[in-house]
Amino acid sequence: MRIDGFGAGLLLIAGVAIPYLAWKTRERFRGGELPIPRAQFFFQTAIFQLVIYGFALVAASTNAIRLQLLPPVWWKAWPALAFLLLALALLRLHWPWHDEADRRRLYAILPHDRRELGPYLVLCVVAAIAEEVTYRGVSYQLLLRLGLSVWI
């Protein structure tokens, strides 16, 4: 099967451009303070996520990809919940082995007071929905149409 230009563009953006920009940002950031206020950073990142989400919806529409909110049989999604709980437990166990630079970098991007909590929660919700639709909903289907066997 084939994909159109929007599908190819989404695969390039989600599979090449975003990881490259994240890598460059990590190289530049290295645990220092954010160059802009955290609340502004949260909103700016949420807007970027919404733009990518919109692009993914257009790519889904032009490539006849049907998106659904819940699995056909919702109770069969229990392995995902089990993996989530396992991941949270592993994160909790792994935290003491992080070095000080990792802790500073994480602290720098988390909210520090109540004013920053609202924008942070907006970012969390937007990112969760946008990334799931972009990567698991649309990009996955596009890769399958190209004949690439992927496992997520």
Backbone as CSV, one residue per row, in Angstrom:
resi,resn,N_x,N_y,N_z,CA_x,CA_y,CA_z,C_x,C_y,C_z
1,MET,0.823,-1.184,0.000,0.000,0.000,0.000,0.867,1.247,0.000
2,ARG,0.287,2.332,-0.401,1.035,3.579,-0.481,0.517,4.583,0.537
3,ILE,1.333,5.575,0.794,0.921,6.679,1.657,1.124,7.970,0.890
4,ASP,0.385,9.006,1.257,0.499,10.282,0.549,1.576,11.165,1.178
5,GLY,1.677,12.387,0.702,2.692,13.317,1.184,2.546,13.679,2.651
6,PHE,1.285,13.796,3.127,1.087,14.090,4.547,1.597,12.938,5.411
7,GLY,1.351,11.714,4.957,1.835,10.552,5.706,3.349,10.502,5.727
8,ALA,3.967,10.738,4.564,5.430,10.740,4.498,5.999,11.881,5.341
9,GLY,5.335,13.037,5.285,5.788,14.169,6.095,5.712,13.878,7.582
10,LEU,4.615,13.239,8.000,4.477,12.902,9.412,5.558,11.929,9.851
11,LEU,5.847,10.929,9.017,6.901,9.971,9.372,8.260,10.658,9.480
12,LEU,8.527,11.612,8.592,9.792,12.351,8.678,9.848,13.235,9.917
13,ILE,8.738,13.899,10.209,8.707,14.778,11.382,8.822,13.959,12.662
14,ALA,7.952,12.935,12.797,7.896,12.159,14.040,9.071,11.210,14.195
15,GLY,9.613,10.724,13.085,10.675,9.724,13.169,12.079,10.254,13.022
16,VAL,12.222,11.467,12.465,13.562,12.009,12.246,13.716,13.387,12.898
17,ALA,12.866,14.331,12.529,13.042,15.713,12.980,12.879,15.860,14.499
18,ILE,11.816,15.308,15.059,11.586,15.470,16.505,12.687,14.790,17.318
19,PRO,13.063,13.537,17.014,14.176,12.954,17.788,15.477,13.744,17.644
20,TYR,15.756,14.258,16.445,16.976,15.037,16.252,16.936,16.324,17.082
21,LEU,15.799,17.022,17.041,15.673,18.262,17.819,15.742,17.987,19.318
22,ALA,15.180,16.879,19.760,15.263,16.521,21.183,16.709,16.265,21.582
23,TRP,17.443,15.587,20.734,18.857,15.309,21.009,19.657,16.610,21.071
24,LYS,19.418,17.522,20.112,20.140,18.802,20.103,19.779,19.639,21.339
25,THR,18.511,19.619,21.738,18.087,20.361,22.914,18.748,19.794,24.166
26,ARG,18.821,18.487,24.249,19.463,17.857,25.409,20.943,18.244,25.472
27,GLU,21.594,18.262,24.335,23.004,18.663,24.294,23.181,20.104,24.773
28,ARG,22.258,20.963,24.379,22.358,22.378,24.726,21.951,22.642,26.171
29,PHE,20.992,21.880,26.671,20.436,22.126,28.002,21.382,21.664,29.103
30,ARG,21.761,20.445,29.146,22.718,19.864,30.097,22.489,20.243,31.553
31,GLY,21.187,20.289,31.982,20.898,20.454,33.401,20.865,21.872,33.917
32,GLY,21.037,22.848,33.064,20.964,24.226,33.528,19.530,24.692,33.632
33,GLU,19.360,25.952,33.929,18.022,26.532,33.996,17.453,26.672,32.587
34,LEU,16.132,26.623,32.502,15.472,26.840,31.220,15.708,28.279,30.775
35,PRO,15.844,28.507,29.465,16.075,29.876,28.993,14.826,30.751,29.049
36,ILE,13.658,30.157,29.290,12.402,30.897,29.400,11.701,30.446,30.694
37,PRO,10.736,31.215,31.182,10.009,30.789,32.386,9.331,29.428,32.162
38,ARG,9.261,28.638,33.216,8.714,27.274,33.093,7.283,27.273,32.571
39,ALA,6.419,28.160,33.057,5.022,28.186,32.603,4.967,28.439,31.097
40,GLN,5.791,29.356,30.625,5.860,29.624,29.181,6.370,28.399,28.432
41,PHE,7.356,27.731,28.982,7.883,26.501,28.381,6.796,25.437,28.280
42,PHE,5.978,25.286,29.338,4.907,24.290,29.327,3.887,24.611,28.243
43,PHE,3.448,25.878,28.167,2.461,26.253,27.154,3.042,26.130,25.743
44,GLN,4.268,26.567,25.572,4.914,26.493,24.248,5.021,25.041,23.791
45,THR,5.385,24.148,24.684,5.500,22.742,24.346,4.131,22.146,24.049
46,ALA,3.100,22.546,24.794,1.742,22.059,24.543,1.257,22.513,23.168
47,ILE,1.556,23.745,22.799,1.162,24.239,21.473,1.871,23.458,20.384
48,PHE,3.156,23.193,20.554,3.897,22.379,19.582,3.260,20.991,19.456
49,GLN,2.886,20.400,20.583,2.235,19.091,20.578,0.916,19.160,19.809
50,LEU,0.155,20.225,20.003,-1.116,20.365,19.298,-0.920,20.514,17.793
51,VAL,0.126,21.205,17.387,0.423,21.345,15.952,0.742,19.975,15.356
52,ILE,1.576,19.206,16.020,1.912,17.861,15.537,0.666,16.979,15.535
53,TYR,-0.166,17.106,16.560,-1.419,16.357,16.641,-2.313,16.690,15.441
54,GLY,-2.438,17.966,15.136,-3.229,18.384,13.973,-2.683,17.805,12.685
55,PHE,-1.376,17.829,12.541,-0.742,17.261,11.347,-1.024,15.760,11.272
56,ALA,-0.983,15.078,12.414,-1.273,13.638,12.447,-2.724,13.368,12.057
57,LEU,-3.650,14.215,12.504,-5.056,14.039,12.134,-5.259,14.234,10.639
58,VAL,-4.576,15.210,10.055,-4.668,15.412,8.603,-4.085,14.202,7.878
59,ALA,-2.936,13.719,8.325,-2.321,12.538,7.701,-3.231,11.321,7.829
60,ALA,-3.889,11.176,8.971,-4.819,10.054,9.154,-5.994,10.179,8.193
61,SER,-6.505,11.368,8.056,-7.654,11.593,7.177,-7.306,11.349,5.717
62,THR,-6.192,11.889,5.263,-5.825,11.744,3.847,-5.347,10.341,3.503
63,ASN,-4.993,9.552,4.510,-4.560,8.171,4.277,-5.602,7.154,4.730
64,ALA,-6.824,7.614,4.998,-7.950,6.754,5.385,-7.602,5.862,6.585
65,ILE,-7.001,6.466,7.601,-6.706,5.745,8.841,-7.797,6.092,9.837
66,ARG,-8.482,5.077,10.308,-9.565,5.269,11.268,-8.981,5.178,12.679
67,LEU,-9.181,6.230,13.440,-8.701,6.266,14.823,-9.858,5.967,15.762
68,GLN,-9.598,5.183,16.809,-10.629,4.929,17.798,-10.084,5.212,19.181
69,LEU,-10.983,5.694,20.034,-10.587,6.129,21.369,-10.256,4.961,22.285
70,LEU,-11.057,3.933,22.261,-10.866,2.781,23.136,-10.669,1.526,22.293
71,PRO,-9.994,0.524,22.836,-9.886,-0.739,22.098,-11.273,-1.349,21.923
72,PRO,-11.475,-2.185,20.899,-12.799,-2.784,20.684,-13.329,-3.507,21.919
73,VAL,-12.473,-4.194,22.619,-12.858,-4.850,23.870,-11.975,-4.244,24.951
74,TRP,-12.505,-3.249,25.663,-11.689,-2.450,26.573,-11.066,-3.268,27.692
75,TRP,-11.703,-4.316,28.151,-11.160,-5.075,29.267,-9.938,-5.891,28.881
76,LYS,-9.640,-6.010,27.578,-8.437,-6.725,27.161,-7.198,-5.841,27.224
77,ALA,-7.360,-4.610,27.671,-6.228,-3.685,27.773,-5.495,-3.833,29.096
78,TRP,-5.790,-4.834,29.899,-5.154,-4.986,31.207,-3.642,-5.160,31.127
79,PRO,-3.059,-5.784,30.060,-1.586,-5.863,30.039,-0.926,-4.480,30.032
80,ALA,-1.579,-3.512,29.381,-1.019,-2.155,29.367,-0.972,-1.582,30.773
81,LEU,-2.010,-1.808,31.547,-2.029,-1.331,32.928,-0.956,-2.030,33.757
82,ALA,-0.782,-3.329,33.529,0.246,-4.078,34.262,1.635,-3.533,33.930
83,PHE,1.893,-3.249,32.648,3.198,-2.694,32.257,3.401,-1.300,32.820
84,LEU,2.339,-0.510,32.893,2.441,0.824,33.484,2.841,0.725,34.954
85,LEU,2.184,-0.149,35.686,2.517,-0.319,37.099,3.948,-0.830,37.280
86,LEU,4.377,-1.743,36.428,5.751,-2.237,36.477,6.742,-1.113,36.196
87,ALA,6.449,-0.297,35.177,7.337,0.821,34.839,7.444,1.813,35.993
88,LEU,6.329,2.123,36.630,6.359,3.038,37.778,7.179,2.469,38.924
89,ALA,7.047,1.172,39.164,7.838,0.540,40.228,9.322,0.585,39.899
90,LEU,9.667,0.318,38.640,11.074,0.352,38.237,11.651,1.753,38.322
91,LEU,10.854,2.761,37.958,11.318,4.144,38.084,11.605,4.490,39.537
92,ARG,10.741,4.059,40.399,10.917,4.322,41.836,12.201,3.666,42.356
93,LEU,12.453,2.446,41.903,13.655,1.737,42.341,14.929,2.316,41.722
94,HIS,14.817,2.842,40.510,15.998,3.331,39.784,16.412,4.751,40.210
95,TRP,15.494,5.527,40.799,15.777,6.927,41.115,17.052,7.142,41.937
96,PRO,17.344,6.342,42.961,18.553,6.607,43.753,19.851,6.513,42.946
97,TRP,19.861,5.839,41.819,21.082,5.690,41.034,21.288,6.795,40.011
98,HIS,20.370,7.752,39.947,20.572,8.884,39.045,21.636,9.811,39.622
99,ASP,22.467,10.365,38.743,23.475,11.294,39.237,22.856,12.682,39.435
100,GLU,23.618,13.574,40.022,23.115,14.897,40.373,22.710,15.700,39.139
101,ALA,23.413,15.551,38.029,23.067,16.283,36.805,21.691,15.859,36.288
102,ASP,21.399,14.569,36.339,20.077,14.095,35.920,18.989,14.665,36.817
103,ARG,19.236,14.692,38.089,18.243,15.214,39.034,18.018,16.712,38.823
104,ARG,19.083,17.462,38.583,18.952,18.900,38.319,18.179,19.146,37.038
105,ARG,18.468,18.362,35.994,17.788,18.526,34.711,16.288,18.252,34.872
106,LEU,15.939,17.200,35.599,14.527,16.893,35.828,13.873,17.983,36.671
107,TYR,14.537,18.413,37.723,13.980,19.446,38.589,13.741,20.743,37.820
108,ALA,14.617,21.056,36.881,14.505,22.308,36.132,13.246,22.357,35.270
109,ILE,12.745,21.207,34.824,11.572,21.233,33.952,10.268,20.869,34.662
110,LEU,10.316,20.603,35.961,9.100,20.334,36.719,8.592,21.617,37.360
111,PRO,7.282,21.709,37.620,6.758,22.930,38.254,7.320,23.098,39.659
112,HIS,7.572,24.357,40.017,8.137,24.665,41.332,7.123,25.280,42.279
113,ASP,6.005,25.788,41.760,4.980,26.373,42.621,3.599,26.175,41.995
114,ARG,2.573,26.632,42.683,1.184,26.426,42.227,0.910,27.125,40.900
115,ARG,1.519,28.273,40.652,1.295,28.989,39.390,1.697,28.149,38.192
116,GLU,2.718,27.345,38.339,3.228,26.539,37.225,2.517,25.196,37.087
117,LEU,1.729,24.829,38.087,1.092,23.517,38.075,0.021,23.408,36.981
118,GLY,-0.793,24.445,36.805,-1.833,24.432,35.765,-1.265,24.220,34.367
119,PRO,-0.314,25.066,33.942,0.282,24.861,32.621,0.957,23.491,32.480
120,TYR,1.538,23.004,33.563,2.190,21.690,33.517,1.162,20.580,33.298
121,LEU,0.033,20.662,33.994,-1.013,19.655,33.817,-1.617,19.718,32.418
122,VAL,-1.775,20.926,31.874,-2.244,21.070,30.487,-1.270,20.363,29.546
123,LEU,0.013,20.605,29.742,1.022,19.953,28.905,0.943,18.434,29.032
124,CYS,0.784,17.924,30.233,0.718,16.475,30.433,-0.446,15.856,29.669
125,VAL,-1.617,16.473,29.738,-2.791,15.935,29.056,-2.627,16.039,27.543
126,VAL,-2.202,17.208,27.068,-2.035,17.402,25.625,-0.987,16.442,25.078
127,ALA,0.134,16.312,25.765,1.202,15.430,25.281,0.747,13.976,25.254
128,ALA,0.027,13.554,26.278,-0.435,12.164,26.313,-1.319,11.853,25.111
129,ILE,-2.269,12.716,24.822,-3.191,12.470,23.705,-2.476,12.628,22.369
130,ALA,-1.737,13.731,22.211,-1.089,14.006,20.925,-0.060,12.946,20.555
131,GLU,0.740,12.526,21.517,1.777,11.541,21.200,1.190,10.166,20.913
132,GLU,0.153,9.775,21.629,-0.477,8.478,21.353,-1.078,8.459,19.959
133,VAL,-1.784,9.535,19.602,-2.385,9.595,18.263,-1.299,9.640,17.199
134,THR,-0.287,10.470,17.409,0.767,10.635,16.405,1.564,9.364,16.196
135,TYR,2.025,8.768,17.274,2.912,7.612,17.142,2.161,6.293,17.018
136,ARG,1.300,5.978,17.959,0.634,4.674,17.937,-0.567,4.654,17.021
137,GLY,-1.236,5.789,16.887,-2.433,5.803,16.058,-2.151,5.941,14.581
138,VAL,-1.280,6.896,14.211,-1.098,7.205,12.793,0.233,6.681,12.262
139,SER,1.346,7.027,12.892,2.651,6.621,12.371,2.769,5.103,12.266
140,TYR,2.256,4.401,13.245,2.290,2.942,13.244,1.573,2.385,12.013
141,GLN,0.382,2.906,11.748,-0.374,2.450,10.579,0.336,2.800,9.277
142,LEU,0.951,3.967,9.230,1.680,4.364,8.020,2.870,3.435,7.771
143,LEU,3.595,3.102,8.824,4.730,2.179,8.673,4.272,0.800,8.215
144,LEU,3.146,0.338,8.745,2.604,-0.952,8.299,2.240,-0.909,6.821
145,ARG,1.698,0.211,6.379,1.337,0.351,4.960,2.561,0.370,4.055
146,LEU,3.672,0.795,4.610,4.913,0.771,3.825,5.560,-0.609,3.835
147,GLY,4.968,-1.522,4.568,5.497,-2.878,4.625,6.539,-3.091,5.695
148,LEU,6.685,-2.119,6.593,7.658,-2.259,7.677,6.982,-2.930,8.865
149,SER,7.586,-3.951,9.363,7.056,-4.639,10.525,7.616,-3.957,11.764
150,VAL,6.734,-3.329,12.527,7.157,-2.620,13.735,6.390,-3.159,14.913
151,TRP,7.026,-3.103,16.084,6.376,-3.518,17.308,6.481,-2.383,18.297
152,ILE,5.351,-1.976,18.808,5.330,-0.876,19.782,4.841,-1.438,21.092
